[in-house]
C-alpha cells in the first residue's frame, strides 16, 4: 500500500492523497477508503466524503474532531483498506443521439482523426468507461477508457451555453454535461437521460467507481425518452 498523504482543505475538511497519477488501481484505493469511512468505520463526526481521481476529500464536524487528531487516524487508514470488500461495480447504459444539431462537432472529430463519422460513433460507443469521479457541475462524470483514435483538442473558444445531456470529447477524455452550462468540449451527441435530478433522494445517476456504456439511438427514440 503506497504511503497516504493527508493535507488540510479549509478549516473543516482534509484530503487523503494517494499516488499522483490517474490510474484505475489508484482510484480503487480511493473507493476503498471512501467505503471504509462511510460504511465500515465507527468514526463519528464525518460529515461528507468526495472522491476524486486520486484523493478523497473528507468533511468533518469541528466540534467532534480537530485536524491534528483526525489526520493521525487517517494516516494509518491503509492498514484497514486491504480488508475492505468494495461492492461490485454496475454498468450504467447511456443512450446517445450522435451528430447533427445534437453533436455539432462530430464532423471535426472525424476530420481531426482521419475517420468517418460512422467510425467515430462506433469507436465511442464500443468502449466501457470507468467513472472516476463527478465534478465541474453536479453529476458531470469524468470517464476513463476512451480510445486514443478519437482524441480531439478542446475548442479554442468555449461555448457559453451547452444543452444538458450533451456528450463531448476533450483531449483523451469523454464526458456528459448534466446541466446547461458553458464548456469547451467537442460535442458529438446528446443523451435524453437526466444525469442530475435534485428532486430525487439520490440526485446523481452516475456513480464514482461504476462503469458507463454509451449506445446510439435514433431521433425518434430520443424523442420517446423525453415523453416518458
C-alpha positions as CSV (number, residue, x, y, z in Angstrom):
1,X,0.0,0.0,0.0
2,X,1.6,3.3,-1.1
3,X,2.1,6.0,1.5
4,X,-1.0,8.1,2.1
5,X,-0.6,11.8,2.4
6,X,-3.1,13.9,4.4
7,X,-3.4,17.7,3.8
8,X,-5.8,20.3,5.1
9,X,-8.6,21.5,2.8
10,X,-10.1,24.5,4.7
11,X,-11.0,24.6,8.3
12,X,-13.4,21.7,8.3
13,X,-12.0,19.3,5.7
14,X,-8.9,17.4,4.8
15,X,-7.8,15.3,1.8
16,X,-6.4,11.9,1.7
17,X,-4.0,11.9,-1.2
18,X,-2.8,8.6,-2.9
19,X,-0.3,8.5,-5.8
20,X,-0.2,11.5,-8.0
21,X,-1.5,9.9,-11.3
22,X,-4.7,8.9,-12.9
23,X,-5.0,5.1,-12.8
24,X,-7.8,2.6,-12.1
25,X,-5.8,0.9,-9.4
26,X,-5.2,4.2,-7.6
27,X,-8.9,5.1,-8.0
28,X,-9.9,1.7,-6.5
29,X,-7.9,2.7,-3.3
30,X,-9.8,6.0,-3.2
31,X,-13.1,4.0,-3.4
32,X,-11.9,1.6,-0.7
33,X,-11.1,4.5,1.6
34,X,-14.5,6.1,0.9
35,X,-16.3,2.8,1.5
36,X,-14.4,2.2,4.7
37,X,-15.0,5.6,6.2
38,X,-18.7,5.8,5.3
39,X,-19.8,2.2,5.8
40,X,-17.4,0.3,8.0
41,X,-15.5,2.6,10.3
42,X,-17.1,3.6,13.6
43,X,-15.8,7.2,13.3
44,X,-18.4,9.8,14.3
45,X,-18.3,13.3,13.1
46,X,-17.5,12.7,9.5
47,X,-20.0,14.8,7.5
48,X,-19.3,14.0,3.9
49,X,-16.7,12.4,1.6
50,X,-16.0,13.4,-2.0
51,X,-13.9,11.0,-4.1
52,X,-11.7,12.3,-7.0
53,X,-9.3,10.6,-9.4
54,X,-6.6,10.0,-6.8
55,X,-7.7,11.6,-3.5
56,X,-10.6,11.6,-1.0
57,X,-11.9,14.8,0.4
58,X,-13.3,14.4,4.0
59,X,-15.5,17.0,5.7
60,X,-15.7,16.7,9.4
61,X,-17.5,18.3,12.4
62,X,-15.0,20.6,14.2
63,X,-17.0,20.1,17.4
64,X,-16.0,16.4,17.2
65,X,-12.6,16.5,15.6
66,X,-9.6,18.7,15.3
67,X,-7.4,18.5,12.2
68,X,-4.3,17.0,14.0
69,X,-6.2,14.1,15.7
70,X,-8.2,13.2,12.6
71,X,-5.1,13.4,10.4
72,X,-3.2,11.0,12.7
73,X,-6.0,8.4,12.4
74,X,-6.4,8.8,8.6
75,X,-2.6,8.5,8.0
76,X,-3.0,4.9,9.3
77,X,-6.1,4.0,7.2
78,X,-4.1,2.0,4.8
79,X,-3.9,-1.0,7.2
80,X,-7.7,-1.3,7.0
81,X,-8.1,-1.0,3.2
82,X,-6.6,-4.3,2.3
83,X,-9.6,-6.0,4.0
84,X,-12.3,-3.7,2.5
85,X,-14.6,-5.6,0.1
86,X,-15.9,-2.9,-2.3
87,X,-19.2,-3.8,-3.9
88,X,-19.0,-5.0,-7.5
89,X,-19.4,-2.0,-9.9
90,X,-22.5,-1.7,-12.0
91,X,-22.7,-0.5,-15.6
92,X,-24.8,2.5,-16.5
93,X,-26.1,2.4,-20.0
94,X,-26.5,5.8,-21.7
95,X,-28.5,6.3,-25.0
96,X,-27.0,8.9,-27.3
97,X,-28.2,10.6,-30.4
98,X,-25.0,11.2,-32.3
99,X,-24.3,14.0,-34.8
100,X,-26.5,16.7,-36.4
101,X,-27.7,19.5,-34.2
102,X,-27.1,17.3,-31.2
103,X,-23.5,16.7,-31.9
104,X,-22.3,19.7,-33.9
105,X,-18.5,18.9,-33.5
106,X,-18.6,15.3,-34.7
107,X,-17.5,16.3,-38.2
108,X,-14.5,18.0,-36.7
109,X,-13.6,14.9,-34.5
110,X,-13.8,12.7,-37.6
111,X,-11.7,15.0,-39.8
112,X,-9.1,15.6,-37.0
113,X,-8.6,11.8,-36.7
114,X,-8.9,10.9,-40.4
115,X,-12.1,8.9,-39.7
116,X,-15.6,8.8,-40.9
117,X,-18.4,10.0,-38.7
118,X,-19.7,6.4,-38.5
119,X,-16.2,5.2,-37.3
120,X,-16.2,7.9,-34.6
121,X,-19.6,6.7,-33.4
122,X,-18.5,3.1,-33.5
123,X,-15.3,3.7,-31.5
124,X,-17.0,6.0,-29.0
125,X,-19.8,3.6,-28.0
126,X,-17.7,0.4,-28.2
127,X,-15.7,1.2,-25.1
128,X,-16.8,0.7,-21.5
129,X,-15.8,3.7,-19.4
130,X,-14.8,3.8,-15.7
131,X,-16.5,6.7,-13.9
132,X,-13.5,8.1,-12.0
133,X,-15.3,11.0,-10.3
134,X,-18.1,13.6,-10.6
135,X,-17.2,17.2,-10.8
136,X,-17.2,20.6,-12.6
137,X,-21.0,20.8,-12.3
138,X,-23.2,18.4,-10.3
139,X,-23.3,14.9,-11.9
140,X,-20.6,15.6,-14.6
141,X,-18.8,12.2,-15.0
142,X,-15.1,12.1,-15.6
143,X,-14.6,8.9,-17.6
144,X,-11.5,6.8,-18.3
145,X,-11.1,4.4,-21.1
146,X,-11.7,6.4,-24.3
147,X,-9.8,5.2,-27.4
148,X,-7.0,7.5,-28.5
149,X,-8.3,7.1,-32.0
150,X,-10.9,9.7,-31.4
151,X,-8.9,12.0,-29.1
152,X,-9.5,15.7,-30.1
153,X,-8.4,19.0,-28.6
154,X,-10.9,21.3,-26.8
155,X,-12.5,24.2,-28.5
156,X,-10.2,27.3,-28.6
157,X,-13.1,29.4,-27.6
158,X,-15.5,27.6,-25.2
159,X,-19.3,27.9,-25.8
160,X,-21.2,30.0,-23.3
161,X,-24.2,27.6,-23.4
162,X,-24.2,23.9,-23.9
163,X,-27.5,21.9,-23.6
164,X,-28.0,19.4,-20.8
165,X,-27.2,15.9,-21.8
166,X,-24.5,16.9,-24.4
167,X,-21.8,14.3,-24.9
168,X,-18.4,15.6,-25.6
169,X,-14.7,14.9,-26.1
170,X,-11.8,16.9,-24.7
171,X,-8.3,15.6,-25.4
172,X,-8.3,11.9,-24.4
173,X,-11.5,12.2,-22.3
174,X,-15.2,11.9,-22.9
175,X,-18.0,13.1,-20.7
176,X,-21.6,14.3,-20.4
177,X,-22.9,17.7,-19.5
178,X,-25.7,17.0,-16.9
179,X,-26.8,20.6,-16.8
180,X,-26.9,23.5,-19.3
181,X,-23.6,25.3,-18.8
182,X,-20.6,26.8,-20.5
183,X,-17.9,24.5,-21.8
184,X,-15.2,23.8,-24.3
185,X,-15.6,20.1,-25.1
186,X,-16.2,19.0,-28.7
187,X,-19.9,17.9,-28.8
188,X,-20.6,14.7,-30.6
189,X,-24.1,13.8,-29.4
190,X,-26.7,14.2,-26.7
191,X,-28.5,11.9,-24.3
192,X,-32.1,12.3,-23.2
193,X,-31.4,11.0,-19.8
194,X,-31.1,13.2,-16.7
195,X,-27.8,12.7,-15.0
196,X,-28.6,15.1,-12.2
197,X,-32.1,15.5,-10.7
198,X,-32.2,17.4,-7.4
199,X,-35.9,16.4,-6.9
200,X,-34.8,12.8,-6.2
201,X,-33.5,11.4,-2.9
202,X,-30.3,10.3,-4.8
203,X,-29.9,13.1,-7.4
204,X,-26.9,11.5,-9.2
205,X,-27.4,8.9,-11.9
206,X,-23.7,8.2,-12.5
207,X,-21.7,6.8,-9.5
208,X,-17.9,7.0,-9.0
209,X,-16.3,3.6,-9.3
210,X,-19.1,2.3,-11.6
211,X,-18.9,1.9,-15.4
212,X,-20.7,3.7,-18.2
213,X,-21.6,2.4,-21.6
214,X,-22.9,4.5,-24.5
215,X,-25.2,3.2,-27.2
216,X,-26.6,5.0,-30.3
217,X,-30.3,5.8,-30.7
218,X,-32.4,7.4,-33.4
219,X,-34.1,10.8,-33.2
220,X,-37.4,9.1,-32.8
221,X,-36.0,7.1,-29.8
222,X,-34.6,10.3,-28.4
223,X,-38.0,12.0,-28.5
224,X,-39.6,8.9,-27.0
225,X,-37.3,9.1,-23.9
226,X,-38.4,12.8,-23.4
227,X,-42.0,11.8,-23.3
228,X,-41.7,9.3,-20.5
